[in-house]
Amino acid sequence: MTKQNDAFPFGARLRLALTCFGRTVASAAFARRLFPILRASSAGPQPAVLPAERVHASGLAVLAMLQREGRLIDFLQEDVAAFADADIGATARVVHAGCRKALAQCLALEPVLNEAEGATIIVPPGFDAQRTRITGNVTGRPPFRGTLKHHGWAATAVHLPTVSDALDPRVLAPAEVEL
């Protein structure tokens, strides 16, 4: 016997089982109350279901960092159609510098392919479609010969922030009130 079973002796468990059997047969109301308990216990322990903002708290924290360091959300939420190109360009430099800094804190990145963009490359048979996307006039089978349009990116290290349970991860940037 296990230690848990020893804490509730066999004789007591047998009396309980017989009592429950008798009451279940005699009373539909008792059976209705007992059924969900038995079904839940047979399913085993249920994992706690976390709300989406807790499941994705690290991702939201990265987005908050991009906002804090580069004002990325402010930039993307702004309707820039009315601004002059020079103004947008100047703003983009500030956003770029801050977001680049925040991204470097969370990820180490490297190109998927090391060749220069614009170079002619050969895509071999059995290539990894997750790492290389073939576009354009795709006919036949590899090897394919084409022009590298984008070298791609792969994360070589990930350092996502942990978020305290005391903080609401949905708040990406608090409202600011100057006094």
N, C-alpha and C positions, 0 to 999 in steps of 0.2 A: 504494500500500500504506500501511497505517497504521503508526504507530510500533511498536505492539504486535507486529504481524506481522513487522516488520524484526528484532525481537529473537529471533525463531525463524524462520530462513530457510526459504524455500519448499522447497528440496531436503530439508532435515531433516524438514519436515512431511510431504512426499510419502513419504519412506522410512518414517516412523512410520505413516502411513495404510496403506501396503501391508503392513507387518508386522502391524498390527492386523487388517487384512482377512484375511490368510493364517491368523493364529492363531485368529481368530473362526470361520472356516470349518472349521478342523481340530480345534478344541477347544471342546466345549460348556462345560467348566468356565471357560475363559477368557472366553467369551461371557457367561456368568452373572455373572462379576465385572465385566465392562466395561459391561453394560447399565445398572445403576443410575447409574453415573458419567455415561454419555451422556444418560440421561433427566434427571438433575439439571442438567446443563449446558445442556440445551435449554430447560429451564423458566426459565432466567435466575436472577439472584440472588434468593434467598428472604429476605423480611424477617424480622428476628428476632421471634420470638413472645414477648411479654412476659407474665409471670404477671398475673392479674387485679389483684392488689394494686398492681402497678406501673402498669398501665393506668389505674386509678382512684385513684392516689396523691393527687391534688389533692382529690378528693372526700372521701377518708378524712382528709386533713389538715383540711378544713373541719369534719368531724365531731369530730375531736380538739380543734379550737378551741372548738367549742360545748361540749364536755365541760370543757375547761380553764377557760373564762370563765364558764360557766353551770351546769356539772355536769348537762348535759342527759341524758346516758346514765344517770347515777346516778338521776336523777328518773324517767326512763321505765322503768328496770329495777326500781324499787321497787314493791312491792305496796302501793298507797295505800289500799286498802279499809278497813284497820283504823284509819287516822288520822282525826282530827276535821277537818271542813271548814276550820276556822280555821287549823289547822296546814298543811294542803295549800295554802291560799291564801297564807300567809306564805312558804312554800317556793317557790311559783310566782312570787312577786314577785322573789325572788333569782335564780331560774333565768331568768326573763324578761329581767331587766336584763343579765345576763351574756351570754345568747344574742343579745340585740339588739346588743350591742357587737361580738360576734364576727361577726355577719352583716353589719354595717355595714363591717367591715374587708374583706369579700370581695365584696360586691355593692352596687351602687347600684340602688334599686328605685323604681318609680313605679306608680301604679294603671293598670290597662288602660283603665278608664273613669273619667272625672273626676267624674261625677255622684255625689251622696250616696246611700249605701245606703238603700233604701226609696223612692227617687224612681221615678216612672213614666218609662220610656224607650221609644223606638222602635228596634227592631232592623231595619235596612234590608235590602232584597234584596242578595244578594252579600256578606253579612257574613262575616267571617273566623271560621270555627268553632273555630280554635285559640285565638282571643282572646275569644270569647264563646260560652258554653255555654247552650243553651236548655233549660230544664227545665219540668216541670209538664205541663199538657194541651196538647201541641204538635200542632196540626192546621192544615192549609192551608199556604200559602206566605207568605214575608215580603212586606211588612213585618209584624213582630210588635210588639204593644204589651204591655209587661209591667213588673213591679216588679224593680228592681235589688236582688238579694239579697246579692251580694258584688261589689265593684268589680274584683277580680282583681289580679294582680301581674305585672309584667314587669321583667326586669333590663335596666337601661340601661348598666351597666358591670359587668364581671366581673374580679376580681383574685384568682384562685385562687393559693394558695401553691404554690411548687415544693418538691419533697421530695428531699432528698439521697439518692443511691443507698446511702449508708452507713446510712441509717435504715430500719427496717422499718415501712412505712406501716400495717401491720395493728395496730400497738400504738397504740391511741387514747388510752390513759391508762396510764402505768406504775403498777405496784403501789407503794404508799408504805409504807415501814418507818421508824418513828420509833425512835431509839435514846436 
